[in-house]
Amino acid sequence: VLPSPEGPVPSVSITEIRQYLRAQGIPFHDGYSCLHTPSLFTDGREDQPPPPASTPYTLFIDKTTGSFLCTATLAEGTWQDFQANVELRHRGSPPASSEEPEEDTRQAREDARHIWDRALPLWELLDEDETNTTKAMFGISLVTDATLKRFGVRYLRAAKSLVFPWFSPRDATLKGLKLMRVEKKGDATAYVEETLPRFDSYRNLFGLPLISRRDTELVLTGWELDALALHQATGVASLALPRGATCLPPALLPYLEQFKRITLWLGEDLRSWEAAKLFARKLSLKRCSLVRPGDLQPRPLDALNQGLNLTKILRAALPASHKSIVSFRQLREEVFGELVNTEQVAGVKWARFPELNKLLKGHRRGELTVFTGPTGSGKTTFISEYALDLCMQGVCTLWGSFEINNVRLAKIMLTQFAAQRLEDQLELYDEWADRFEDLPLYFMTFHGQQNIKTVIDTMQHAVYMYDITHVVVDNLQFMMGHEHLSVDR
């Protein structure tokens, strides 16, 4: 459970960033979602002349948050860190480059290295039968050995899992792994994923080391197997996001700056379509196109398996930026999509509350639901279960608990998640806490009465950083303070 940023986020506007760079004499280009400047970290000697125009601009400053990343040295930090480094540079001391990885990260890398060494390249299993059975199990019988070899996919026999590597884009060292196994539930097939390091610090754009400087077009998928299928069928540069359609961490935006055109093909349901529209806003609408999910446009791996023409589907992608005025002809496809997928349009269903699905149909973005009831009637307990239900289905959730503190709230939610009293079985605590930590759940650190502007700024920041689609405020009275109750706000 990632803590929300401590205290209010010092917001910086793009105008302030540009003014600061000009005042410091730092040259910059205006990119899609970042400003590009020469790196402060590659040389660090003050007596050098200003960099020539040909220097690669490897430092990227996020236009929304001001945080930076240098792709040459992997140094990163906040806007305040950037300013501190510029000051240090003027004093003649070299800026601090990125520190040694923390103990957890180092341990995760070692574990990853052990697993990677034990895993076998998928095209070198004992015999052809084993290779074919394994490929069939994951639904990738049509993916060629050459593609698997190109992306470096391996297989871990002991865990019956595919292993996808995460190589550092700078020096090709192994930074982590994703393991994926198949679970059969009746006729349905579920894919279970596990990452090293843990989900929140796993930021692998799978396929990134294969991208060349000259590539200007890219397809972003939500799944590693989709990236394999896409590259094989169309030859276009394709990457997979680390958490699928759940979120696009801003730390990855610098790696996507070189592309003039990005097509988002995240999956086959309406939730991935919604996510694609959200991500396109982050990436700059004018360069994004979206593949609309539908029967004839399933996810890339299914399209390959069904013998569809993937290049044709990519050509039919819709531009993300609609003009201010549209005719029905432009909306026609979307309206059809809503009619075909009535169930999905209704929103994400609750797994634990079938009666609630009858009343509310499901959780949809952009809607406000107010729960009322007298003190002690169980509002918080119910809402925590209600939010947890959605969160376990991948709905990114932000909690603003102004009445009870986060530790108590997290304890309630963890008990509901484990569906048992952990007080009586403390030896199980770590196992459940680890699973709980992988949920896309965040807490605001406010307590008691708050200035409403600060709260809304924090919410907006969380939406940008973590792609939040569900915000819970408990309760409105505390957030507003009691003097506003007479005013109908």
C-alpha positions as CSV (number, residue, x, y, z in Angstrom):
1,V,0.0,0.0,0.0
2,L,1.9,3.0,-1.2
3,P,1.6,6.0,1.2
4,S,0.2,9.1,-0.4
5,P,2.9,11.8,-0.8
6,E,3.6,13.2,2.6
7,G,1.8,16.5,3.1
8,P,0.5,18.5,0.1
9,V,2.5,18.1,-3.1
10,P,4.3,21.3,-3.9
11,S,2.8,21.9,-7.3
12,V,4.9,23.4,-10.1
13,S,3.5,24.7,-13.4
14,I,5.0,24.1,-16.8
15,T,5.4,27.9,-17.1
16,E,7.6,28.0,-13.9
17,I,9.7,25.1,-15.2
18,R,10.3,26.8,-18.5
19,Q,11.2,30.1,-16.8
20,Y,13.6,28.4,-14.5
21,L,15.4,26.6,-17.3
22,R,15.7,29.8,-19.3
23,A,17.0,31.7,-16.3
24,Q,19.6,29.0,-15.7
25,G,20.6,29.0,-19.4
26,I,19.7,25.3,-19.8
27,P,18.6,24.5,-23.4
28,F,15.4,22.4,-23.8
29,H,13.0,21.0,-26.4
30,D,9.3,20.8,-25.8
31,G,8.2,17.1,-26.0
32,Y,4.8,15.4,-25.7
33,S,4.6,14.8,-22.0
34,C,8.1,15.9,-20.9
35,L,10.6,18.7,-21.6
36,H,14.0,17.3,-22.8
37,T,17.3,18.9,-21.7
38,P,20.9,17.8,-21.7
39,S,21.7,15.6,-18.7
40,L,23.3,17.2,-15.6
41,F,24.6,13.8,-14.6
42,T,26.8,12.7,-17.5
43,D,29.8,14.9,-16.9
44,G,29.3,17.2,-13.9
45,R,32.4,19.4,-14.5
46,E,31.7,23.1,-14.2
47,D,34.6,24.4,-16.3
48,Q,33.3,22.8,-19.5
49,P,31.8,25.0,-22.2
50,P,28.0,24.7,-22.6
51,P,27.0,21.5,-24.4
52,P,27.1,21.6,-28.2
53,A,23.7,21.4,-30.0
54,S,24.4,17.8,-31.0
55,T,24.5,16.6,-27.4
56,P,21.7,14.0,-26.9
57,Y,19.0,15.4,-24.6
58,T,18.8,12.5,-22.2
59,L,17.1,14.3,-19.2
60,F,13.3,14.4,-19.2
61,I,11.2,16.7,-17.0
62,D,7.6,15.7,-16.5
63,K,5.4,18.6,-17.5
64,T,2.7,17.8,-15.0
65,T,4.7,17.0,-11.8
66,G,8.2,18.4,-12.6
67,S,9.9,15.2,-11.6
68,F,12.8,14.2,-13.8
69,L,14.6,11.1,-15.1
70,C,18.0,10.9,-16.9
71,T,17.8,7.9,-19.3
72,A,21.6,7.8,-19.6
73,T,22.4,7.4,-15.9
74,L,18.9,6.5,-14.5
75,A,19.2,9.3,-12.0
76,E,15.7,10.5,-11.0
77,G,14.0,12.8,-8.5
78,T,11.5,15.5,-7.9
79,W,11.5,19.1,-9.3
80,Q,13.1,20.2,-6.0
81,D,15.9,17.7,-6.5
82,F,16.4,19.0,-10.0
83,Q,16.8,22.5,-8.7
84,A,19.2,21.4,-6.0
85,N,21.3,19.6,-8.6
86,V,21.5,22.8,-10.7
87,E,22.6,24.8,-7.7
88,L,25.3,22.2,-6.8
89,R,26.5,22.4,-10.4
90,H,26.9,26.2,-10.1
91,R,29.0,25.7,-7.0
92,G,31.3,23.4,-8.9
93,S,30.4,20.1,-7.2
94,P,29.1,17.3,-9.4
95,P,25.5,16.5,-8.8
96,A,24.7,13.4,-6.8
97,S,24.0,10.6,-9.3
98,S,21.4,7.9,-8.4
99,E,22.4,6.2,-5.2
100,E,23.0,2.5,-4.8
101,P,19.8,0.5,-5.0
102,E,18.2,-0.1,-1.6
103,E,18.6,-3.4,0.2
104,D,15.1,-4.7,-0.9
105,T,15.8,-3.9,-4.5
106,R,19.2,-5.5,-4.4
107,Q,17.7,-8.7,-2.8
108,A,15.0,-8.7,-5.5
109,R,17.6,-8.5,-8.2
110,E,19.6,-11.4,-6.7
111,D,16.5,-13.5,-6.4
112,A,15.6,-12.6,-10.0
113,R,19.1,-13.6,-11.1
114,H,18.8,-17.0,-9.5
115,I,15.4,-17.7,-11.1
116,W,16.7,-16.5,-14.5
117,D,19.7,-18.8,-14.3
118,R,17.5,-21.8,-13.5
119,A,14.9,-21.0,-16.2
120,L,15.4,-22.5,-19.7
121,P,15.0,-20.7,-23.0
122,L,11.5,-21.8,-24.1
123,W,12.9,-23.1,-27.5
124,E,15.4,-25.4,-25.8
125,L,13.2,-27.6,-23.6
126,L,13.9,-31.3,-23.4
127,D,12.1,-32.3,-26.5
128,E,9.7,-30.8,-29.1
129,D,6.7,-32.3,-27.3
130,E,7.4,-30.5,-24.1
131,T,7.9,-27.2,-25.9
132,N,4.7,-27.7,-27.8
133,T,2.7,-28.7,-24.7
134,T,4.1,-25.7,-22.8
135,K,3.3,-23.3,-25.7
136,A,-0.2,-24.7,-26.0
137,M,-0.8,-24.3,-22.2
138,F,-0.2,-20.5,-22.5
139,G,-2.1,-20.2,-25.8
140,I,1.1,-19.3,-27.8
141,S,1.4,-22.2,-30.1
142,L,1.5,-19.8,-33.1
143,V,4.3,-17.6,-31.6
144,T,7.5,-18.7,-33.3
145,D,10.8,-19.6,-31.5
146,A,12.5,-16.7,-33.3
147,T,10.0,-14.3,-31.6
148,L,10.5,-15.9,-28.2
149,K,14.3,-15.8,-28.7
150,R,14.2,-12.1,-29.7
151,F,12.3,-11.2,-26.5
152,G,14.3,-13.6,-24.3
153,V,11.3,-15.5,-22.9
154,R,12.2,-18.4,-20.7
155,Y,10.4,-21.2,-18.9
156,L,10.7,-22.3,-15.2
157,R,9.8,-25.9,-15.0
158,A,9.6,-26.1,-11.2
159,A,6.9,-23.4,-11.2
160,K,5.4,-24.2,-14.6
161,S,5.8,-20.4,-15.3
162,L,6.9,-18.3,-18.2
163,V,9.7,-15.9,-17.3
164,F,9.8,-12.4,-18.8
165,P,13.1,-10.5,-18.2
166,W,13.4,-6.8,-17.2
167,F,16.7,-5.5,-18.5
168,S,18.1,-2.1,-17.7
169,P,17.8,0.0,-20.8
170,R,21.2,1.5,-20.0
171,D,23.6,-1.5,-19.6
172,A,21.3,-4.5,-20.2
173,T,21.8,-5.9,-16.6
174,L,18.9,-7.9,-15.2
175,K,16.7,-5.6,-13.0
176,G,13.8,-8.0,-12.3
177,L,11.4,-10.5,-13.7
178,K,7.8,-11.3,-14.2
179,L,6.6,-14.9,-13.8
180,M,3.3,-16.0,-15.3
181,R,1.5,-19.3,-14.8
182,V,-1.9,-20.6,-15.9
183,E,-4.7,-21.7,-13.6
184,K,-7.6,-23.6,-15.0
185,K,-11.0,-23.0,-13.3
186,G,-13.5,-25.2,-15.1
187,D,-13.4,-24.1,-18.7
188,A,-12.0,-20.7,-17.9
189,T,-8.2,-20.0,-18.0
190,A,-6.7,-17.5,-15.6
191,Y,-3.2,-16.1,-15.8
192,V,-1.5,-15.5,-12.4
193,E,1.4,-13.1,-12.4
194,E,4.1,-12.4,-9.9
195,T,6.9,-9.8,-10.2
196,L,10.4,-9.3,-8.7
197,P,10.7,-6.6,-7.3
198,R,7.2,-6.2,-6.0
199,F,4.4,-4.7,-8.1
200,D,4.8,-1.1,-7.0
201,S,8.5,-0.9,-7.9
202,Y,8.3,-3.1,-11.0
203,R,8.5,-0.7,-13.9
204,N,9.4,-2.8,-16.8
205,L,8.4,-1.7,-20.3
206,F,8.7,-5.2,-21.7
207,G,10.6,-5.1,-25.0
208,L,12.3,-1.8,-24.4
209,P,15.9,-3.0,-25.2
210,L,14.8,-4.0,-28.7
211,I,13.6,-0.5,-29.6
212,S,16.1,1.4,-31.8
213,R,16.7,5.2,-31.8
214,R,15.1,5.3,-35.3
215,D,11.7,3.9,-34.3
216,T,9.0,6.5,-34.4
217,E,5.9,4.4,-34.3
218,L,4.9,2.2,-31.3
219,V,2.1,-0.1,-30.2
220,L,1.5,-0.2,-26.4
221,T,-0.1,-3.4,-25.2
222,G,-1.3,-4.4,-21.8
223,W,0.3,-7.9,-21.7
224,E,3.7,-9.4,-22.6
225,L,2.2,-12.2,-24.8
226,D,0.3,-9.5,-26.8
227,A,3.6,-7.7,-27.5
228,L,5.1,-11.0,-28.8
229,A,2.1,-11.6,-31.1
230,L,2.0,-8.0,-32.3
231,H,5.7,-7.9,-33.2
232,Q,5.6,-11.3,-34.9
233,A,2.5,-10.5,-37.0
234,T,3.2,-6.9,-38.0
235,G,6.9,-6.2,-37.3
236,V,6.1,-2.9,-35.5
237,A,7.9,-1.9,-32.3
238,S,5.7,-3.1,-29.5
239,L,6.0,-2.8,-25.7
240,A,3.9,-4.2,-22.8
241,L,3.0,-2.1,-19.7
242,P,4.0,-3.5,-16.4
243,R,0.5,-3.6,-14.9
244,G,-1.6,-3.9,-18.0
245,A,-4.6,-1.6,-18.2
246,T,-4.4,-0.8,-14.4
247,C,-1.9,2.1,-14.6
248,L,0.8,3.9,-16.6
249,P,3.4,5.1,-14.1
250,P,4.6,8.6,-15.0
251,A,8.2,7.3,-14.5
252,L,7.9,5.5,-17.8
253,L,6.9,8.5,-19.9
254,P,10.5,9.6,-20.8
255,Y,11.0,6.3,-22.5
256,L,8.0,6.9,-24.7
257,E,9.0,10.4,-25.8
258,Q,10.8,9.4,-29.0
259,F,7.6,8.1,-30.7
260,K,5.7,10.4,-33.0
261,R,2.8,8.0,-33.1
262,I,1.6,5.6,-30.4
263,T,-1.3,3.1,-30.8
264,L,-2.8,1.8,-27.6
265,W,-4.1,-1.8,-27.9
266,L,-4.6,-2.8,-24.3
267,G,-7.2,-5.6,-24.3
268,E,-10.6,-6.7,-25.4
269,D,-12.9,-5.3,-22.8
270,L,-14.4,-1.9,-22.2
271,R,-12.2,-1.3,-19.1
272,S,-9.1,-1.5,-21.2
273,W,-10.7,0.9,-23.7
274,E,-11.4,3.4,-20.8
275,A,-7.8,2.9,-19.6
276,A,-6.5,3.6,-23.1
277,K,-8.4,6.9,-23.2
278,L,-6.9,7.8,-19.8
279,F,-3.3,6.9,-20.8
280,A,-3.7,8.8,-24.1
281,R,-4.3,12.0,-22.2
282,K,-1.0,11.4,-20.3
283,L,0.9,10.7,-23.5
284,S,-0.5,13.7,-25.4
285,L,-3.7,13.0,-27.4
286,K,-2.4,14.3,-30.7
287,R,0.0,11.4,-31.2
288,C,-2.2,8.6,-29.9
289,S,-4.6,6.2,-31.6
290,L,-6.8,3.6,-29.9
291,V,-7.8,0.1,-31.0
292,R,-11.5,-0.2,-30.1
293,P,-12.3,-3.6,-28.5
294,G,-14.9,-5.7,-30.3
295,D,-15.5,-9.2,-31.7
296,L,-13.4,-8.5,-34.8
297,Q,-10.7,-6.7,-32.7
298,P,-9.8,-8.9,-29.8
299,R,-6.5,-8.5,-27.9
300,P,-3.4,-9.1,-30.2
301,L,-2.7,-12.7,-29.1
302,D,-6.3,-13.8,-29.7
303,A,-6.2,-12.0,-33.1
304,L,-3.1,-13.9,-34.0
305,N,-4.7,-17.2,-32.9
306,Q,-7.9,-16.5,-34.8
307,G,-5.9,-15.7,-38.0
308,L,-7.1,-12.1,-38.2
309,N,-5.0,-9.4,-40.0
310,L,-3.3,-7.4,-37.2
311,T,-1.9,-4.8,-39.6
312,K,-5.4,-4.1,-40.8
313,I,-6.7,-3.7,-37.2
314,L,-3.9,-1.3,-36.4
315,R,-4.7,0.8,-39.5
316,A,-8.3,1.1,-38.3
317,A,-7.3,2.5,-34.9
318,L,-9.2,5.7,-34.0
319,P,-7.4,8.9,-33.3
320,A,-7.6,9.7,-29.6
321,S,-8.3,13.4,-30.0
322,H,-11.8,14.1,-31.1
323,K,-12.5,17.6,-32.4
324,S,-14.9,19.8,-30.4
325,I,-17.7,19.1,-32.8
326,V,-18.5,15.6,-34.2
327,S,-21.1,14.1,-36.4
328,F,-22.9,10.8,-35.6
329,R,-20.8,9.1,-38.3
330,Q,-17.7,9.5,-36.1
331,L,-19.6,8.3,-33.0
332,R,-21.3,5.4,-34.9
333,E,-18.7,2.8,-34.0
334,E,-18.6,3.8,-30.3
335,V,-22.4,3.7,-30.0
336,F,-22.4,0.2,-31.6
337,G,-19.6,-0.9,-29.1
338,E,-21.8,0.3,-26.2
339,L,-24.8,-1.7,-27.5
340,V,-22.7,-4.9,-28.0
341,N,-21.2,-4.7,-24.5
342,T,-24.2,-3.6,-22.4
343,E,-23.0,-5.6,-19.5
344,Q,-19.5,-4.0,-19.5
345,V,-20.9,-0.5,-20.0
346,A,-22.8,-1.0,-16.7
347,G,-19.4,-0.9,-15.0
348,V,-17.3,-3.2,-12.8
349,K,-19.6,-5.6,-10.9
350,W,-19.2,-6.3,-7.2
351,A,-18.2,-9.9,-6.6
352,R,-19.5,-9.9,-3.0
353,F,-22.7,-7.9,-3.4
354,P,-25.1,-9.3,-6.0
355,E,-28.0,-7.2,-4.6
356,L,-25.9,-4.0,-5.0
357,N,-25.3,-4.9,-8.7
358,K,-29.1,-4.9,-9.2
359,L,-29.3,-1.4,-7.7
360,L,-26.2,0.3,-9.1
361,K,-25.4,-2.0,-12.0
362,G,-21.6,-1.6,-11.3
363,H,-18.9,0.9,-10.6
364,R,-18.6,3.5,-13.4
365,R,-16.2,6.4,-13.7
366,G,-17.6,9.9,-13.3
367,E,-20.4,9.0,-11.0
368,L,-21.0,10.0,-7.4
369,T,-22.6,7.7,-4.9
370,V,-23.5,9.0,-1.4
371,F,-24.1,6.5,1.5
372,T,-25.9,7.9,4.5
373,G,-26.8,6.4,7.9
374,P,-26.7,7.2,11.6
375,T,-23.4,7.0,13.6
376,G,-22.4,3.4,14.2
377,S,-24.6,1.9,11.6
378,G,-21.7,0.4,9.8
379,K,-21.1,2.8,6.9
380,T,-17.2,2.7,7.1
381,T,-17.2,-1.1,7.5
382,F,-19.5,-1.6,4.5
383,I,-17.7,1.0,2.3
384,S,-14.3,-0.6,3.1
385,E,-15.6,-4.0,2.0
386,Y,-17.3,-2.4,-1.1
387,A,-14.1,-0.6,-2.1
388,L,-11.9,-3.7,-1.4
389,D,-14.2,-5.8,-3.7
390,L,-13.5,-3.4,-6.6
391,C,-9.8,-3.0,-5.7
392,M,-9.3,-6.8,-5.9
393,Q,-10.6,-6.6,-9.5
394,G,-7.9,-4.0,-10.4
395,V,-9.9,-0.8,-9.9
396,C,-7.2,1.7,-8.6
397,T,-8.6,3.1,-5.4
398,L,-7.8,6.2,-3.3
399,W,-9.1,6.4,0.3
400,G,-9.5,9.7,2.1
401,S,-10.4,8.7,5.6
402,F,-10.9,11.9,7.7
403,E,-12.7,10.2,10.6
404,I,-10.7,7.1,11.5
405,N,-6.9,6.9,11.0
406,N,-5.3,4.9,8.2
407,V,-3.8,2.3,10.4
408,R,-7.2,1.3,11.8
409,L,-8.8,1.5,8.3
410,A,-6.0,-0.7,6.8
411,K,-6.5,-3.2,9.7
412,I,-10.3,-3.4,8.9
413,M,-9.6,-3.9,5.2
414,L,-6.8,-6.5,5.7
415,T,-9.2,-8.5,8.0
416,Q,-11.9,-8.3,5.3
417,F,-9.4,-9.3,2.6
418,A,-8.1,-12.3,4.6
419,A,-11.7,-13.1,5.6
420,Q,-10.5,-14.3,9.1
421,R,-9.3,-12.9,12.4
422,L,-5.6,-12.4,12.0
423,E,-5.3,-11.6,15.8
424,D,-5.7,-15.3,16.5
425,Q,-3.2,-16.4,13.7
426,L,-0.3,-13.9,13.7
427,E,1.9,-16.4,11.9
428,L,-0.2,-15.8,8.8
429,Y,0.1,-12.0,9.0
430,D,3.1,-11.6,6.6
431,E,1.6,-13.9,3.9
432,W,-1.7,-11.9,3.9
433,A,0.0,-8.5,4.2
434,D,2.2,-9.4,1.1
435,R,-0.9,-10.2,-0.9
436,F,-2.7,-7.1,0.3
437,E,0.3,-4.9,-0.6
438,D,0.0,-5.8,-4.3
439,L,-3.5,-4.3,-4.5
440,P,-3.7,-0.9,-6.3
441,L,-4.8,0.8,-3.1
442,Y,-3.6,4.2,-1.8
443,F,-4.5,6.3,1.3
444,M,-4.5,10.1,1.7
445,T,-2.7,11.2,4.9
446,F,-5.2,13.8,6.0
447,H,-7.1,13.6,9.2
448,G,-9.9,15.7,10.7
449,Q,-11.1,18.9,9.0
450,Q,-9.3,19.9,5.8
451,N,-9.1,22.8,3.4
452,I,-11.1,21.4,0.4
453,K,-8.7,22.8,-2.2
454,T,-5.7,20.9,-0.7
455,V,-7.8,17.7,-0.7
456,I,-8.8,18.1,-4.4
457,D,-5.2,19.0,-5.4
458,T,-4.0,15.8,-3.7
459,M,-6.7,13.8,-5.5
460,Q,-5.7,15.2,-8.9
461,H,-2.1,14.4,-8.2
462,A,-3.0,10.8,-7.3
463,V,-5.1,10.4,-10.5
464,Y,-2.1,11.5,-12.6
465,M,0.5,9.4,-10.6
466,Y,-1.5,6.2,-10.0
467,D,-4.4,6.3,-12.5
468,I,-6.9,6.3,-9.7
469,T,-10.5,5.6,-10.9
470,H,-12.3,5.3,-7.6
471,V,-12.1,7.8,-4.7
472,V,-13.7,7.1,-1.3
473,V,-14.3,10.1,1.0
474,D,-15.2,9.1,4.6
475,N,-16.8,11.2,5.6
476,L,-18.0,14.3,4.0
477,Q,-18.8,16.0,7.2
478,F,-15.3,15.8,8.6
479,M,-13.7,16.9,5.4
480,M,-15.9,20.0,5.2
481,G,-15.7,20.9,8.9
482,H,-19.0,21.5,10.7
483,E,-19.5,25.1,9.9
484,H,-20.4,24.4,6.3
485,L,-23.2,22.1,7.0
486,S,-25.9,24.8,6.6
487,V,-24.5,25.6,3.2
488,D,-25.6,23.1,0.6
489,R,-22.1,22.2,-0.8
